[in-house]
Amino acid sequence: MQKNEYMLRLFITGASPNSVRALINIKQICEDHLKGRYSLEIIDVYQQAEIAEKEQLVALPLLIRKKPLPERRLIGDMSDIGKVLKGLEINQ
């Protein structure tokens, strides 16, 4: 992974409306602002509870930026693009 690449994990709860919105929104944000510079792992906490427990989740949907460090966490459906870009420290 290069220095300017992003490793993201999105934790969702099945096909709930908020989870679906978060998934659609973060995919669009990544394609618009990080194309070719990111990896996005989708983790359904219903199917992968052990990973969710390890990350000590407090609310869902939750996006965790694993790289670049420091780790950043964003909660919600990722519909506020400006807030997501700022939270992930992505220059517009």
C-alpha positions as CSV (number, residue, x, y, z in Angstrom):
1,M,0.0,0.0,0.0
2,Q,1.4,3.4,-1.0
3,K,1.5,6.3,1.4
4,N,-1.5,8.1,-0.1
5,E,-3.7,5.0,-0.2
6,Y,-6.7,4.6,2.2
7,M,-7.7,1.4,3.9
8,L,-11.3,1.6,5.0
9,R,-13.7,-0.7,6.8
10,L,-17.4,-0.1,6.8
11,F,-19.4,-1.9,9.5
12,I,-23.1,-2.4,8.7
13,T,-26.1,-4.2,10.1
14,G,-27.5,-6.3,7.2
15,A,-29.6,-4.6,4.7
16,S,-31.1,-1.9,7.0
17,P,-31.9,1.4,5.3
18,N,-29.0,3.3,7.1
19,S,-26.5,0.5,6.2
20,V,-27.6,0.5,2.6
21,R,-27.3,4.3,2.4
22,A,-23.9,4.3,4.1
23,L,-22.6,1.7,1.6
24,I,-23.9,3.5,-1.4
25,N,-22.6,6.9,-0.1
26,I,-19.1,5.7,0.8
27,K,-18.6,3.9,-2.4
28,Q,-19.5,7.1,-4.3
29,I,-17.3,9.2,-2.2
30,C,-14.4,6.8,-2.7
31,E,-14.9,6.7,-6.5
32,D,-15.2,10.5,-6.7
33,H,-12.3,11.4,-4.4
34,L,-10.0,8.4,-3.9
35,K,-10.3,6.5,-7.2
36,G,-7.5,3.9,-7.5
37,R,-6.2,4.8,-4.0
38,Y,-8.4,2.9,-1.6
39,S,-9.5,-0.5,-0.4
40,L,-13.0,-0.8,1.2
41,E,-13.9,-3.8,3.3
42,I,-17.6,-4.2,4.1
43,I,-18.3,-6.1,7.4
44,D,-21.9,-7.1,8.3
45,V,-21.8,-7.4,12.0
46,Y,-24.6,-10.1,11.9
47,Q,-22.3,-12.3,9.8
48,Q,-18.9,-11.4,11.3
49,A,-19.6,-10.7,14.9
50,E,-16.0,-11.6,16.0
51,I,-14.5,-8.8,13.9
52,A,-17.1,-6.3,15.3
53,E,-16.3,-7.3,18.8
54,K,-12.6,-6.8,18.2
55,E,-13.1,-3.2,16.9
56,Q,-15.3,-2.3,20.0
57,L,-18.1,-0.7,18.0
58,V,-20.4,1.8,19.7
59,A,-22.8,2.6,16.9
60,L,-23.6,1.5,13.3
61,P,-23.1,2.1,10.5
62,L,-19.5,2.9,11.3
63,L,-16.6,3.7,8.9
64,I,-13.1,3.2,10.2
65,R,-10.1,4.6,8.3
66,K,-7.3,2.1,9.2
67,K,-4.7,3.8,7.0
68,P,-3.2,6.3,6.8
69,L,-2.7,6.5,10.5
70,P,-4.0,7.8,12.8
71,E,-7.1,5.7,12.7
72,R,-10.3,7.7,12.2
73,R,-14.0,6.7,12.9
74,L,-17.2,8.1,11.4
75,I,-20.7,7.1,12.4
76,G,-23.8,7.4,10.3
77,D,-25.0,6.9,6.7
78,M,-22.2,9.0,5.2
79,S,-24.7,11.3,3.5
80,D,-22.9,14.5,4.5
81,I,-20.1,14.4,2.0
82,G,-18.2,17.4,3.4
83,K,-18.2,15.8,6.9
84,V,-17.0,12.5,5.5
85,L,-14.2,14.1,3.5
86,K,-13.1,16.2,6.6
87,G,-13.4,13.2,8.9
88,L,-11.2,11.1,6.6
89,E,-8.9,14.0,6.0
90,I,-9.4,13.9,2.3
91,N,-8.4,17.1,0.5
92,Q,-11.2,18.1,-1.9
